[in-house]
Each structure stands twice: as C-alpha cells, then as structure tokens.
C-alpha cells in the first residue's frame, strides 16, 4: 500500500471510531505511526530491526497524514 493510501486508511479508521475533530483524528493517527516506528528502533523482543526502508515508509505516511 502506498504511504498516501495508508495515511488515508488510518485517518478514516480513527475518524469513524472517535467521531472527533480533524485535528484530534490526525493526532491519533500520528501517534499510531510513531508507535510503529518505535517498534523498529527498540523491538520489544530484542529481535532484528526492520530496517531503514520501513521506517522511511512510515515517515512518508506521517507526512501524508499531515496533508489530510
């Protein structure tokens, strides 16, 4: 899924779930992405990190969320 599509998907999931303002929905989606990024940097099981490509992908998702 392209970053723009993923951003829209996350935004819509939070919008439906919370019925909140656009700003609040974006904030929830951004927090979700930050948690995902942190999972690569500090994997809870101490396993292999996912690598730069996936972190880069999620950074692009964050950028797209902010554009919504």
C-alpha positions as CSV (number, residue, x, y, z in Angstrom):
1,X,0.0,0.0,0.0
2,X,1.3,3.4,-0.9
3,X,2.0,5.8,2.0
4,X,-0.8,8.1,0.9
5,X,-3.3,5.2,0.9
6,X,-2.1,4.0,4.3
7,X,-2.4,7.6,5.7
8,X,-6.0,7.8,4.5
9,X,-6.8,4.3,5.8
10,X,-5.5,5.2,9.3
11,X,-7.2,8.6,9.3
12,X,-10.6,7.0,8.3
13,X,-10.3,4.3,11.0
14,X,-9.8,6.9,13.7
15,X,-12.4,9.2,12.3
16,X,-15.1,6.5,12.4
17,X,-14.0,5.2,15.8
18,X,-13.8,8.5,17.7
19,X,-16.0,11.0,15.8
20,X,-13.6,13.7,16.8
21,X,-12.3,16.8,15.2
22,X,-9.9,16.6,12.2
23,X,-7.0,17.8,14.4
24,X,-7.7,15.1,17.0
25,X,-8.1,12.3,14.4
26,X,-4.8,13.3,12.8
27,X,-3.1,13.3,16.2
28,X,-4.4,9.8,16.9
29,X,-3.2,8.5,13.5
30,X,0.2,10.1,14.0
31,X,0.6,8.5,17.5
32,X,-0.2,5.2,15.9
33,X,2.6,5.7,13.3
34,X,5.1,6.8,16.0
35,X,4.4,3.7,17.9
36,X,5.0,1.6,14.8
37,X,8.3,3.5,14.1
38,X,9.4,3.0,17.7
39,X,8.8,-0.8,17.3
40,X,11.7,-0.9,14.7
41,X,14.1,1.2,16.7
42,X,13.5,-0.8,20.0
43,X,11.9,-4.1,19.2
44,X,10.3,-5.5,22.4
45,X,11.7,-8.9,21.8
46,X,15.2,-7.6,21.1
47,X,14.9,-9.1,17.6
48,X,16.1,-7.9,14.3
49,X,15.2,-4.4,13.4
50,X,13.1,-3.9,10.3
51,X,15.5,-1.6,8.6
52,X,15.5,1.9,7.1
53,X,13.1,1.2,4.3
54,X,10.2,0.5,6.6
55,X,11.0,3.5,8.8
56,X,11.2,5.6,5.7
57,X,7.8,4.3,4.6
58,X,6.2,5.2,7.9
59,X,7.8,8.7,7.9
60,X,6.1,9.2,4.5
61,X,2.8,8.0,6.0
62,X,3.2,10.7,8.7
63,X,3.8,13.3,6.0
64,X,0.6,12.2,4.2
65,X,-1.4,12.3,7.4
66,X,-0.4,15.9,8.0
67,X,-1.6,16.7,4.5
68,X,-5.1,15.4,5.1
